[in-house]
Amino acid sequence: MTEMPECIGRYRLHGMIGRGGMGKIYRATDELIGRDVAVKITDTSALETNETNAESIMRQFSLEMQISGQISHHNFITIYDAGMEGSICYLVMELLDGFSLDQLISGKAKITIDIRQKLDILIQVARALHFAHQRGVIHRDIKPSNIMVLNNGQAKVLDFGVANISEGSSIRLTVKPLPGVGGTPYYMSPEQVNRAPIDGRSDLFSLGVVAYELLTGQRPFTGDNLFTLYERILRIDPVPMQQVNSSVPDKVSAIVKLCLNKDPNLRLPSCLAFAEQLDEVVNESFLESDGTIISQDTLNTLRKYRASFTFFFDLDFSQIYKLLQVCQVRKYKAGEMIFREGEVARDMHLIIAGAVKICRGPTPDKSITIHVLKRGDIFGEMGIIDGGPRSASAIAETDCQTLVLHQVSLLRCDANTAGKLYRNLAHILSAKLRVTSGKLADFVKEANL
Protein backbone atom coordinates (compact mmCIF):
# COMPACT_ATOMS: atom_id res chain seq x y z
CA MET A 1 0.00 0.00 0.00
CA THR A 2 1.27 3.48 -0.88
CA GLU A 3 2.19 5.50 2.22
CA MET A 4 -0.23 8.36 2.73
CA PRO A 5 1.46 11.70 1.91
CA GLU A 6 1.42 14.77 4.14
CA CYS A 7 -0.12 16.74 1.32
CA ILE A 8 -2.22 15.89 -1.69
CA GLY A 9 -2.74 18.61 -4.26
CA ARG A 10 -2.98 21.84 -2.30
CA TYR A 11 -4.43 20.08 0.76
CA ARG A 12 -2.38 19.32 3.90
CA LEU A 13 -3.66 16.23 5.69
CA HIS A 14 -3.91 16.32 9.50
CA GLY A 15 -5.42 13.01 10.54
CA MET A 16 -8.05 10.42 9.68
CA ILE A 17 -11.57 11.23 10.88
CA GLY A 18 -13.56 8.48 9.20
CA ARG A 19 -13.59 5.44 7.00
CA GLY A 20 -15.95 4.52 4.19
CA GLY A 21 -16.47 1.76 1.68
CA MET A 22 -14.24 3.51 -0.84
CA GLY A 23 -11.45 4.68 1.41
CA LYS A 24 -10.54 6.93 4.30
CA ILE A 25 -11.58 10.48 5.17
CA TYR A 26 -9.06 12.97 6.52
CA ARG A 27 -9.28 16.38 8.10
CA ALA A 28 -7.21 18.73 5.97
CA THR A 29 -6.47 22.37 5.21
CA ASP A 30 -6.75 24.00 1.81
CA GLU A 31 -3.43 25.85 1.87
CA LEU A 32 -4.44 28.19 -0.94
CA ILE A 33 -7.31 29.83 0.97
CA GLY A 34 -6.79 28.52 4.52
CA ARG A 35 -10.10 26.64 4.70
CA ASP A 36 -10.51 23.45 6.75
CA VAL A 37 -11.96 20.66 4.63
CA ALA A 38 -12.53 16.91 4.61
CA VAL A 39 -10.69 14.83 2.00
CA LYS A 40 -11.90 11.37 0.98
CA ILE A 41 -8.94 9.34 -0.28
CA THR A 42 -8.89 6.03 -2.13
CA ASP A 43 -5.54 4.38 -2.79
CA THR A 44 -6.24 2.30 -5.88
CA SER A 45 -2.96 0.38 -5.50
CA ALA A 46 -4.33 -1.14 -2.29
CA LEU A 47 -7.56 -2.41 -3.87
CA GLU A 48 -5.99 -5.13 -6.03
CA THR A 49 -7.37 -3.26 -9.00
CA ASN A 50 -6.18 -2.03 -12.35
CA GLU A 51 -6.41 1.22 -14.25
CA THR A 52 -10.08 0.57 -15.09
CA ASN A 53 -11.01 0.61 -11.41
CA ALA A 54 -8.99 3.77 -10.79
CA GLU A 55 -10.80 5.39 -13.71
CA SER A 56 -14.15 4.22 -12.29
CA ILE A 57 -13.39 5.79 -8.90
CA MET A 58 -12.39 9.07 -10.49
CA ARG A 59 -15.61 9.02 -12.53
CA GLN A 60 -17.56 8.56 -9.33
CA PHE A 61 -15.73 11.41 -7.58
CA SER A 62 -16.10 13.69 -10.62
CA LEU A 63 -19.80 12.84 -10.89
CA GLU A 64 -20.35 13.72 -7.25
CA MET A 65 -18.50 17.02 -7.64
CA GLN A 66 -20.45 18.04 -10.76
CA ILE A 67 -23.84 17.15 -9.29
CA SER A 68 -23.01 18.99 -6.06
CA GLY A 69 -22.07 22.08 -8.05
CA GLN A 70 -25.43 22.13 -9.85
CA ILE A 71 -27.91 21.24 -7.09
CA SER A 72 -26.63 23.34 -4.21
CA HIS A 73 -28.89 22.91 -1.17
CA HIS A 74 -28.35 23.49 2.54
CA ASN A 75 -29.12 19.82 3.24
CA PHE A 76 -26.55 18.50 0.75
CA ILE A 77 -22.84 18.30 1.50
CA THR A 78 -20.79 20.74 -0.60
CA ILE A 79 -18.06 19.26 -2.81
CA TYR A 80 -15.12 21.54 -3.60
CA ASP A 81 -12.65 19.57 -5.68
CA ALA A 82 -11.58 16.16 -6.99
CA GLY A 83 -8.31 14.89 -8.38
CA MET A 84 -5.78 12.11 -8.77
CA GLU A 85 -2.10 11.90 -7.86
CA GLY A 86 -0.38 8.69 -8.82
CA SER A 87 -2.53 5.84 -7.52
CA ILE A 88 -4.45 8.08 -5.10
CA CYS A 89 -7.89 9.44 -6.00
CA TYR A 90 -9.26 12.17 -3.75
CA LEU A 91 -12.47 14.11 -3.21
CA VAL A 92 -12.54 17.38 -1.24
CA MET A 93 -15.69 18.41 0.62
CA GLU A 94 -16.92 20.62 3.43
CA LEU A 95 -15.86 19.56 6.91
CA LEU A 96 -18.90 18.54 8.95
CA ASP A 97 -19.07 18.57 12.74
CA GLY A 98 -21.66 16.04 13.86
CA PHE A 99 -22.57 12.37 13.56
CA SER A 100 -24.02 10.02 10.97
CA LEU A 101 -27.32 8.22 11.40
CA ASP A 102 -25.59 4.84 11.48
CA GLN A 103 -23.48 6.10 14.40
CA LEU A 104 -26.67 7.27 16.11
CA ILE A 105 -28.47 3.97 15.54
CA SER A 106 -25.51 1.86 16.68
CA GLY A 107 -24.89 4.02 19.76
CA LYS A 108 -21.40 5.05 18.62
CA ALA A 109 -22.50 8.68 18.45
CA LYS A 110 -22.93 8.58 22.27
CA ILE A 111 -25.95 10.83 22.00
CA THR A 112 -29.68 10.25 22.23
CA ILE A 113 -32.38 12.29 20.52
CA ASP A 114 -36.14 12.14 20.94
CA ILE A 115 -38.62 11.05 18.30
CA ARG A 116 -39.49 14.61 17.26
CA GLN A 117 -35.84 15.29 16.50
CA LYS A 118 -35.64 12.07 14.50
CA LEU A 119 -38.72 13.03 12.51
CA ASP A 120 -37.23 16.47 11.87
CA ILE A 121 -34.10 14.83 10.42
CA LEU A 122 -36.23 12.66 8.13
CA ILE A 123 -38.24 15.71 7.04
CA GLN A 124 -35.08 17.63 6.14
CA VAL A 125 -33.71 14.70 4.13
CA ALA A 126 -37.02 14.15 2.34
CA ARG A 127 -37.29 17.81 1.32
CA ALA A 128 -33.70 17.79 0.10
CA LEU A 129 -34.28 14.65 -1.97
CA HIS A 130 -37.42 16.19 -3.46
CA PHE A 131 -35.27 19.17 -4.46
CA ALA A 132 -32.88 16.79 -6.25
CA HIS A 133 -35.71 14.80 -7.87
CA GLN A 134 -37.22 17.98 -9.31
CA ARG A 135 -33.91 18.47 -11.09
CA GLY A 136 -33.76 14.93 -12.40
CA VAL A 137 -31.25 13.53 -9.90
CA ILE A 138 -31.97 10.19 -8.19
CA HIS A 139 -29.53 9.51 -5.34
CA ARG A 140 -29.76 5.66 -5.46
CA ASP A 141 -27.82 5.10 -2.21
CA ILE A 142 -29.83 6.57 0.67
CA LYS A 143 -28.73 4.85 3.88
CA PRO A 144 -27.86 5.88 7.47
CA SER A 145 -24.13 6.29 6.79
CA ASN A 146 -24.93 8.76 3.99
CA ILE A 147 -26.89 11.07 6.28
CA MET A 148 -25.03 13.33 8.70
CA VAL A 149 -26.57 15.41 11.47
CA LEU A 150 -24.68 18.54 12.50
CA ASN A 151 -24.52 19.74 16.08
CA ASN A 152 -27.17 22.38 15.28
CA GLY A 153 -29.63 19.71 14.11
CA GLN A 154 -29.12 20.31 10.40
CA ALA A 155 -29.15 17.16 8.25
CA LYS A 156 -26.73 16.66 5.37
CA VAL A 157 -27.10 14.10 2.58
CA LEU A 158 -23.78 12.71 1.37
CA ASP A 159 -22.43 10.75 -1.59
CA PHE A 160 -24.04 11.37 -4.95
CA GLY A 161 -21.32 9.23 -6.53
CA VAL A 162 -23.75 6.59 -7.85
CA ALA A 163 -26.61 8.98 -8.63
CA ASN A 164 -28.73 8.53 -11.72
CA ILE A 165 -29.61 11.48 -13.96
CA SER A 166 -33.09 11.28 -15.49
CA GLU A 167 -33.73 12.02 -19.13
CA GLY A 168 -34.56 15.69 -19.57
CA SER A 169 -32.69 16.74 -16.44
CA SER A 170 -31.15 20.20 -16.38
CA ILE A 171 -27.95 18.71 -14.91
CA ARG A 172 -25.06 18.77 -17.37
CA LEU A 173 -22.23 16.30 -16.87
CA THR A 174 -18.86 15.80 -18.54
CA VAL A 175 -18.68 12.22 -17.22
CA LYS A 176 -21.24 9.46 -17.64
CA PRO A 177 -22.98 8.11 -14.51
CA LEU A 178 -21.73 4.69 -13.44
CA PRO A 179 -23.63 1.73 -14.91
CA GLY A 180 -25.53 -0.69 -12.68
CA VAL A 181 -28.29 -0.24 -10.11
CA GLY A 182 -26.32 1.53 -7.39
CA GLY A 183 -27.40 1.23 -3.80
CA THR A 184 -26.55 -0.79 -0.70
CA PRO A 185 -28.44 -4.11 -0.45
CA TYR A 186 -30.27 -3.52 2.87
CA TYR A 187 -31.65 -0.18 1.61
CA MET A 188 -32.35 -0.97 -2.04
CA SER A 189 -35.84 -0.58 -3.47
CA PRO A 190 -37.62 -3.46 -5.25
CA GLU A 191 -37.00 -1.61 -8.52
CA GLN A 192 -33.27 -1.62 -7.89
CA VAL A 193 -33.31 -5.31 -6.96
CA ASN A 194 -35.20 -6.08 -10.19
CA ARG A 195 -32.95 -3.75 -12.22
CA ALA A 196 -36.09 -1.95 -13.37
CA PRO A 197 -36.34 1.75 -14.30
CA ILE A 198 -36.36 4.01 -11.25
CA ASP A 199 -37.56 7.47 -10.30
CA GLY A 200 -37.72 9.47 -7.07
CA ARG A 201 -39.98 6.86 -5.46
CA SER A 202 -37.00 4.51 -5.32
CA ASP A 203 -35.20 6.98 -3.04
CA LEU A 204 -38.44 7.29 -1.07
CA PHE A 205 -38.45 3.52 -0.42
CA SER A 206 -34.82 3.70 0.74
CA LEU A 207 -35.66 6.64 3.01
CA GLY A 208 -38.55 4.59 4.39
CA VAL A 209 -36.07 1.84 5.27
CA VAL A 210 -33.87 4.42 7.01
CA ALA A 211 -36.91 5.79 8.87
CA TYR A 212 -37.90 2.30 10.04
CA GLU A 213 -34.39 1.60 11.34
CA LEU A 214 -33.96 5.04 12.92
CA LEU A 215 -37.25 4.81 14.82
CA THR A 216 -37.09 1.14 15.83
CA GLY A 217 -33.38 0.35 15.96
CA GLN A 218 -33.86 -2.61 13.57
CA ARG A 219 -33.70 -2.98 9.80
CA PRO A 220 -37.00 -3.90 8.15
CA PHE A 221 -35.36 -6.37 5.76
CA THR A 222 -32.58 -8.77 6.71
CA GLY A 223 -31.20 -12.07 5.41
CA ASP A 224 -28.31 -14.47 5.81
CA ASN A 225 -27.42 -13.96 2.16
CA LEU A 226 -28.29 -11.63 -0.69
CA PHE A 227 -30.83 -14.03 -2.20
CA THR A 228 -32.82 -14.17 1.06
CA LEU A 229 -32.51 -10.42 1.59
CA TYR A 230 -33.70 -9.61 -1.93
CA GLU A 231 -36.61 -12.05 -1.62
CA ARG A 232 -37.78 -10.26 1.51
CA ILE A 233 -37.45 -6.83 -0.10
CA LEU A 234 -39.49 -8.05 -3.07
CA ARG A 235 -42.15 -10.16 -1.34
CA ILE A 236 -42.26 -9.89 2.46
CA ASP A 237 -43.74 -7.00 4.46
CA PRO A 238 -41.64 -5.93 7.45
CA VAL A 239 -42.80 -6.46 11.03
CA PRO A 240 -45.07 -3.52 12.00
CA MET A 241 -42.98 -0.79 13.57
CA GLN A 242 -45.00 -0.69 16.78
CA GLN A 243 -44.31 -4.36 17.43
CA VAL A 244 -40.63 -3.46 17.49
CA ASN A 245 -40.98 -0.11 19.29
CA SER A 246 -44.36 0.61 20.86
CA SER A 247 -43.52 4.32 21.28
CA VAL A 248 -43.68 4.96 17.51
CA PRO A 249 -46.89 6.96 16.88
CA ASP A 250 -49.64 5.27 14.84
CA LYS A 251 -49.54 7.98 12.18
CA VAL A 252 -45.77 7.70 11.73
CA SER A 253 -45.98 3.92 11.43
CA ALA A 254 -48.68 4.26 8.76
CA ILE A 255 -46.67 6.85 6.79
CA VAL A 256 -43.51 4.72 6.77
CA LYS A 257 -45.52 1.62 5.82
CA LEU A 258 -46.77 3.45 2.73
CA CYS A 259 -43.20 4.29 1.73
CA LEU A 260 -42.24 0.59 1.95
CA ASN A 261 -44.90 -0.62 -0.47
CA LYS A 262 -43.45 -3.01 -3.06
CA ASP A 263 -45.33 -1.24 -5.86
CA PRO A 264 -44.03 2.32 -6.36
CA ASN A 265 -47.49 3.38 -7.57
CA LEU A 266 -48.91 2.54 -4.13
CA ARG A 267 -46.33 4.54 -2.20
CA LEU A 268 -46.64 8.19 -1.37
CA PRO A 269 -46.24 10.14 -4.62
CA SER A 270 -43.02 11.91 -3.65
CA CYS A 271 -40.49 12.63 -0.93
CA LEU A 272 -42.22 15.99 -0.49
CA ALA A 273 -45.48 14.21 0.42
CA PHE A 274 -43.53 12.13 2.95
CA ALA A 275 -42.04 15.30 4.47
CA GLU A 276 -45.39 17.07 4.65
CA GLN A 277 -47.13 14.14 6.33
CA LEU A 278 -44.37 13.78 8.94
CA ASP A 279 -44.46 17.54 9.41
CA GLU A 280 -48.15 17.27 10.26
CA VAL A 281 -47.28 14.80 13.03
CA VAL A 282 -44.52 17.05 14.36
CA ASN A 283 -46.81 20.07 14.27
CA GLU A 284 -49.51 18.26 16.24
CA SER A 285 -46.92 17.39 18.87
CA PHE A 286 -45.66 20.97 18.75
CA LEU A 287 -49.13 22.27 19.57
CA GLU A 288 -49.71 19.75 22.34
CA SER A 289 -46.42 19.93 24.21
CA ASP A 290 -44.80 23.35 23.68
CA GLY A 291 -45.95 26.64 25.16
CA THR A 292 -49.54 27.73 25.54
CA ILE A 293 -52.60 27.21 23.34
CA ILE A 294 -54.12 30.46 22.06
CA SER A 295 -56.44 32.00 24.67
CA GLN A 296 -59.49 34.22 24.16
CA ASP A 297 -57.58 37.14 25.68
CA THR A 298 -54.85 36.71 23.08
CA LEU A 299 -57.45 36.54 20.33
CA ASN A 300 -59.01 39.78 21.57
CA THR A 301 -55.59 41.40 21.69
CA LEU A 302 -54.88 40.40 18.10
CA ARG A 303 -58.24 41.72 16.95
CA LYS A 304 -57.66 45.00 18.77
CA TYR A 305 -54.22 45.54 17.30
CA ARG A 306 -54.70 43.90 13.90
CA ALA A 307 -53.98 47.16 12.13
CA SER A 308 -50.47 47.22 13.62
CA PHE A 309 -49.73 43.59 12.68
CA THR A 310 -48.78 43.98 9.03
CA PHE A 311 -48.64 40.25 8.57
CA PHE A 312 -52.40 39.98 9.24
CA PHE A 313 -53.63 43.30 7.84
CA ASP A 314 -55.93 41.94 5.09
CA LEU A 315 -57.24 38.85 6.91
CA ASP A 316 -60.80 38.94 8.19
CA PHE A 317 -61.56 37.86 11.75
CA SER A 318 -62.64 34.36 10.75
CA GLN A 319 -59.35 33.82 8.91
CA ILE A 320 -57.36 35.10 11.88
CA TYR A 321 -59.31 32.83 14.17
CA LYS A 322 -58.68 29.75 11.98
CA LEU A 323 -54.99 30.59 11.70
CA LEU A 324 -54.62 30.98 15.44
CA GLN A 325 -55.94 27.46 15.96
CA VAL A 326 -52.67 26.18 14.47
CA CYS A 327 -50.37 28.78 16.03
CA GLN A 328 -49.01 29.14 19.52
CA VAL A 329 -48.08 31.85 22.02
CA ARG A 330 -44.74 31.75 23.83
CA LYS A 331 -43.55 33.94 26.68
CA TYR A 332 -39.92 34.90 27.26
CA LYS A 333 -38.14 36.68 30.09
CA ALA A 334 -35.76 39.57 29.36
CA GLY A 335 -32.40 38.15 28.27
CA GLU A 336 -33.81 34.72 27.39
CA MET A 337 -32.60 33.13 24.15
CA ILE A 338 -35.49 32.63 21.72
CA PHE A 339 -33.39 30.88 19.10
CA ARG A 340 -29.69 30.62 18.38
CA GLU A 341 -27.73 31.42 15.23
CA GLY A 342 -27.16 28.25 13.20
CA GLU A 343 -30.17 26.35 14.57
CA VAL A 344 -32.41 24.68 12.00
CA ALA A 345 -36.08 25.56 12.31
CA ARG A 346 -39.27 25.82 10.28
CA ASP A 347 -41.17 28.50 12.17
CA MET A 348 -41.30 32.27 12.54
CA HIS A 349 -42.34 34.67 15.31
CA LEU A 350 -44.67 37.67 15.46
CA ILE A 351 -44.09 39.93 18.49
CA ILE A 352 -47.33 40.44 20.41
CA ALA A 353 -45.78 42.36 23.30
CA GLY A 354 -42.31 43.51 24.35
CA ALA A 355 -39.12 43.78 22.33
CA VAL A 356 -36.63 41.32 20.77
CA LYS A 357 -33.07 41.98 19.66
CA ILE A 358 -31.49 40.23 16.69
CA CYS A 359 -27.79 39.48 17.19
CA ARG A 360 -24.90 37.84 15.40
CA GLY A 361 -21.85 36.37 17.08
CA PRO A 362 -20.39 33.16 18.52
CA THR A 363 -21.95 33.62 21.98
CA PRO A 364 -24.55 35.99 23.49
CA ASP A 365 -21.89 37.93 25.40
CA LYS A 366 -19.75 38.33 22.26
CA SER A 367 -22.54 39.11 19.82
CA ILE A 368 -23.37 42.31 17.97
CA THR A 369 -26.94 43.62 18.05
CA ILE A 370 -28.16 44.14 14.50
CA HIS A 371 -31.64 45.39 15.26
CA VAL A 372 -34.22 45.68 18.03
CA LEU A 373 -37.75 44.70 17.05
CA LYS A 374 -41.02 45.73 18.69
CA ARG A 375 -44.67 44.71 18.80
CA GLY A 376 -46.02 43.88 15.34
CA ASP A 377 -42.62 42.97 13.89
CA ILE A 378 -41.82 39.47 12.66
CA PHE A 379 -38.53 37.59 12.81
CA GLY A 380 -37.21 34.17 11.86
CA GLU A 381 -39.33 34.26 8.70
CA MET A 382 -36.76 32.34 6.61
CA GLY A 383 -37.76 29.31 8.68
CA ILE A 384 -41.07 29.45 6.80
CA ILE A 385 -39.37 30.01 3.43
CA ASP A 386 -36.62 27.38 3.34
CA GLY A 387 -36.28 25.74 6.77
CA GLY A 388 -32.51 26.32 6.74
CA PRO A 389 -30.15 27.32 9.55
CA ARG A 390 -30.90 30.57 11.38
CA SER A 391 -28.67 33.41 10.17
CA ALA A 392 -28.78 35.23 13.52
CA SER A 393 -29.82 34.78 17.14
CA ALA A 394 -32.97 36.25 18.70
CA ILE A 395 -32.90 37.31 22.37
CA ALA A 396 -35.71 38.83 24.42
CA GLU A 397 -34.77 42.48 25.02
CA THR A 398 -37.64 42.81 27.50
CA ASP A 399 -40.22 40.39 28.83
CA CYS A 400 -42.14 39.54 25.69
CA GLN A 401 -44.71 37.33 24.02
CA THR A 402 -44.52 36.00 20.49
CA LEU A 403 -46.98 34.22 18.23
CA VAL A 404 -45.24 31.23 16.65
CA LEU A 405 -46.27 30.23 13.14
CA HIS A 406 -44.93 26.84 12.00
CA GLN A 407 -44.29 26.03 8.35
CA VAL A 408 -46.96 23.33 8.48
CA SER A 409 -49.48 25.77 9.96
CA LEU A 410 -49.86 27.27 6.50
CA LEU A 411 -50.70 23.84 5.08
CA ARG A 412 -53.65 23.70 7.47
CA CYS A 413 -55.05 27.00 6.22
CA ASP A 414 -57.39 27.30 3.28
CA ALA A 415 -55.82 28.40 -0.01
CA ASN A 416 -57.16 31.97 0.27
CA THR A 417 -55.73 32.52 3.75
CA ALA A 418 -52.38 30.91 2.92
CA GLY A 419 -52.12 32.98 -0.26
CA LYS A 420 -52.69 36.20 1.67
CA LEU A 421 -50.10 35.25 4.29
CA TYR A 422 -47.46 34.42 1.69
CA ARG A 423 -48.18 37.69 -0.12
CA ASN A 424 -47.92 39.66 3.12
CA LEU A 425 -44.70 37.86 3.98
CA ALA A 426 -43.32 38.82 0.55
CA HIS A 427 -44.19 42.49 1.25
CA ILE A 428 -42.38 42.36 4.60
CA LEU A 429 -39.30 40.71 3.11
CA SER A 430 -39.28 43.27 0.31
CA ALA A 431 -39.39 46.11 2.83
CA LYS A 432 -36.52 44.60 4.81
CA LEU A 433 -34.51 44.26 1.60
CA ARG A 434 -35.07 47.93 0.75
CA VAL A 435 -33.87 48.98 4.21
CA THR A 436 -30.78 46.77 3.88
CA SER A 437 -30.03 48.14 0.42
CA GLY A 438 -30.32 51.70 1.75
CA LYS A 439 -27.92 50.98 4.61
CA LEU A 440 -25.47 49.36 2.21
CA ALA A 441 -25.64 52.37 -0.10
CA ASP A 442 -24.96 54.71 2.86
CA PHE A 443 -21.99 52.58 3.91
CA VAL A 444 -20.55 52.57 0.39
CA LYS A 445 -20.95 56.38 0.22
CA GLU A 446 -19.33 56.97 3.60
CA ALA A 447 -16.46 54.62 2.84
CA ASN A 448 -15.90 56.16 -0.62
CA LEU A 449 -15.99 52.73 -2.20
N, C-alpha and C positions, 0 to 999 in steps of 0.2 A: 504493500500500500504506500502511495506517495505521502511523504510527511507534509502535514498541513503548514502552509507558509504563514509568516507573520502578517503579510499583506497579500491581497488579491485585487488586481486593478488598483483603484485609488482608495481601497477600503482596508483599514488596519483592524485585524481581528483581535478581540480581547479575551474571549472565552466562550465555550459552548453553553448554550442556554436551552437547547432542546434537540430532539432527535425525531426524524420522520421516516416514512417508508422509503424516501428517495435520498436520504442523507442526513446531515447534521445542520443545525442552525446555530449561528454564532452572533454574539453581540459585537458590533463593529462601529467604527467611526469613518464617515466620509471625509477624507482629509482635504478635499477640495473646498468644501463649504462648512466643515466642522459639525455636521449633523450625525447624531447617533442613529444607527440603523440595525436591522437584523439581516444577516446574510445566510441564505440556504445554500449549502455546498454539497455537491455530489462528485465524488472521486470515481470516475468511470473505470480507472485501472483496478479498482478494488472490487468491481462487480462481476468479474470474469466475463466481460463483454467485449465487443469489438467496436469499430467506428460507427456502425449502424446504431448501436444503442446510445452512444455518446450523442450522435446526431438527433436521436429521438428525444433525449433528455433536453437538449438545447431547444428543440421545437416546442417542447412542453413549457419550458421557462419563457421562451419568446411569446408563445400564445398567451400565457398568463399576463405578461407585461403589457401586451397590446390590448387585451380585453380590459384590463384594469385602467388603462389610459383613456378608454372610450366609454366606460360606464362608471365614472366616478360617483361614489355614494358614501355617506358617512358610516354605513354599516358594512362596507367592503374594505378589506385591507388595501392599502396603496402600495403599488409596485413601482420602484424607481428605476431599476436597471437590471440587465442580465448580460452575461458574458461567459467566455471560456478562455482559460489559460492552461495550455498543455492538456492534461487529462481531467482537469477540474472544471466543472460547469457550476456557475453560481447565479443566484437570483437575489436581488437586493430589495428589501421592503421596509415599511415603517416598523419601528420597534414598539411592540405592544407590551403594556404592563398589566397583567391580569392572569387569567387561567382559562384553560379550554374546558369544554363541557365533558370530555372524557375524564379529565382530571377531577372535575366536580362529582361526576357519577361514581368514580372509583374511590373517592375520598382522598386522593392525593393532593387536591387543592387545599385541604385542611380548612375548609370554609363551608358553612351551611347557609342556604338561602331558602326563603319560604316559597310557597306555591305561587303567590302573586308575582314574585320576582322571576320565577321560572317561566311563567306565562308571558311576562313582559319580554324576556329574552326571545321566546318563540315568536312573539308578535313582531319584534324588530327584524328577525331573520326572515320571516314570511314576507314582510313589506319590502325588504331588500331584494329578495328573490323575485317578487312580482315586478320590481323595477327592472331587473335583468331580463325577465321573460318578455316584458313589453318591448325590449330592444333586440329580441331574437336570440338571447343567450340562455342556454340550459346548462346548469352547473354540472350535473351528472355524478357528483360525488359528495352529496350532503351527508355528513356524519358528525358525531360529537367532537372528534379531533380537529375538524375543519371549522369549528365555531369557537371563537374566543370571546370572553367577557372581560372587559376592562374594569378597573377598580371603581369607576364611576357608574357602572351598570350598563355601559354601551356594549352592544354585541358587534362582533366583526366576523364576517364570512371570509374564509381563506380558500386558496387553492382553486383557481379556475383553469388549472393546467390540462384537465381532460374535458373541458366544456365543449358543448356542441353549439354551432351557430346555425340557426334556422334559415331556410331560404327566404330571401327578402329582408334579412336583417340589415340594419344601418351600419353594423360593425364591419370595418374593413381590415383585413388581415394580410400580412405578407407571407405568413406561413399557414399551411393547411392544418386543421385540427387533426389530432391523432385518430387513427381508425379504431374500431372496436366499440364496445358498449360503455366503457368507463365504469366508474363506480366501485364500491367496496361491498363484497357479497352480502353481509348482514343488512345493509341499508339499500340494496338495489330494489327497484320497482319490478313488478311482473313484466313490464314491457322490456326492461333491460335484460332480464333473465331470458326472455323469449327472443331477444335481438330484434324486437319490433320497432317501428318508428316511435319517437318520443316527442313530447312537448312539455310545457311547464308542469303538467300534472304528474309527471314522473318525479320531479324534484319535490312536489307536494307529498307524494307517497313517502319518499325518503325522509322528509321533515316530520311526517307522521310517525315514522319509526323512531326518530330522535326524540320526539315528544313523549312517546310511550316509555322509552328508556329513561328519559330525564325525570318523568313524574312517578315512575314505579321502581326504578333501579334495576329493571330486567329488560332484556331485549325481547321483542315480540316474536321473533323468528330465530330459532337456533337449530343446529344439527351437527351430528358427529362428522359429517362430510358434506361436500358441496352439493351432491345429489340430493341428500335429505333436506338440506337447507333450502335449496331451490324449489323442491316439491312443496315445502311448507309455505314459502312465499307465494307460490302459484295457486295452492289449493286449500290451505288450512287457515282458518281464522285464528288470530291470537287469543289467548286467555283474556277475558274482560279485565280492563285496567283495575276496576274496583275489587276484583278478587285478589289482585296482587298488592294493591295499596288502597285501603278503604277510604282514605282521606281525599282521594281524587274526586272532585265534584262531578255529579251526574252529567252536567252539560259539557264539561271538558271531555269526559270519557266518550260521549256521543260524537263530539266534533272530531276527535282523533280517530274514532272508529270509521267515520266517513272517509277520512284521508287514506285509510288502509284498505279501502275496497279494491278487490282484484281488477275490476273493470274501471278504467279511468273515467268513463262516462258517468259512473255512479258516485264518483268522489265529488268533493266540493269543486266548483268550476275553476278556482284559481287560488294561488297563495294569498292574494288579497282577501278573498272571502274567508279563508282560514284565519287571517289576522283580525278581521273585523268581528268574527264570531267570538274569538278568544277575548278580544277587547271588550265585547259586551259583558262577558263573565267578569273581567277585571273591574269594569265600571260598576257593576252591581255590588261587588265586594267593596269598592271604593266608597259607594254611597252608604253601605251598611256599617262600615267599621271605622271610617276616618271622619273626624270633625262632627259637625252638627247639621242635622237636616233643616232645610229652610223653614223658618217660623213665620207666623202671620205678621208679627212685628216687622220682620225683615222685608216681607212682601209689601207692607204698607210704606216702609222707608223707601223701597225702590220705586214704588208708584209716585211717592211725593217728590222724589228727586230725579225722576226719569229724564227730565230735560237736561240735567247736568251729566247724565251717563250717555256719552256719545254713542257708545256701542249699542244701546237699546233705543235710540231716539225715534226710529220709525216703526217700532213694534207696538201693536195694540196690547191692552192689558191681558187679554186671553193668551196671546203669544208669550208675553213675559211670564205669565203664570205657568204655562206648559214647560217653558225652558227651565224655570226654577225647580221644577220637579226632578230634573236630572243634574242640577248643580248643587253646590254645597257652600256653606259659610265656614270660614276658619278665622280664629282669633289668634293674634300674636302679641306678645309683650314687647315693649321697646327694647331694641337690641337683639331680638330673636332672629335667627337665620330662617328665612322663608324657603329659599333654595340656594344651592351653591353652584358657582361657576363650574362647568364641565359635567354636571349631572344630566342624565337623559330623562326627559319627561315629555308627556303629551297633554299638558294642560296649560291654562293661562289664568291670570288673576285680574279681577276688577276690584279696585279699592272702594269699599263702602264707607269706611271711616278711618281717619288717621292718615299717616304718611309713611312712605316706603322709600328707602334709598337704594339705588342701583350702583353696584361697585364692581371693580375689577381688580384682581390681585391674588397672590398665592394664599393669603390668609386674611381673615377679617381685620386684624390689626395692622396689616401691611397693604391694605387695599386703597384704591383711589375712588372717591365718590364721583360718579359720572353725572348723576341726576337725582333729584328728590321729587317723588311723585306724590300727588294728593288725591283726595276723593274724586272719583269719576275717571281717573286714569287707569289704563290697563298695562300689564307687564307680563313677560313670559309668553307673548303671543306666538313666537316661533314654535313653541311646543305644539300648537294647533296646526301650524303650517307643515312642518316636516318631522317633528318628533326627534330632532337631533339634540346634541349636547347644548346645555345652556351656555350662552356667550358671556354671561356676567352673573354675579350673585345679587340676591335681593334680601335686604335686611330691614326689619321694622324700625323706622326712625322714631316713631311714637307707638303707643298701644294702638293697634289697628285691627280692622276686620276686612277680609277680602272674600269675594265671591269667586269660587273656583269652577271653571268651565273645562271639562275634559274633552279631548278630541272626539270620543265616542258620543258625548252628549249631543253633538250636532247630528249624529246619525239617528238619534231618537226624535229629532224635531221633524215636523213636516217640511216639505220641499220649500214652501214659501218662507217659513221662518228661517230655515238654514240659509237660503239664498240671501235674505236681508242681512243676516249676521256676517256672512262672508263678505258681502259688499261693504258693510260698515267697517269690518276689519281691514279691508283694502284701503278705505279712506283714511283710517288711522295710521296705517303703515306708510301711506303716501305722505301724510303730514309729517311724520317722524323723519322720513327721508328728506323732505324739503328743509326741515330744521337742520339736519346733519349737513346737507349740502351747503347751506348758508354759513354754518360754523366753519366748514372746511374752506370756503371761499375767503372768509375773514382771516383765517390762519395763513392762507397762501399770500394774501395781501400784506399782512403784517410782517411776514417773514421774507417778503420780496422774492418769492420763489417764481 
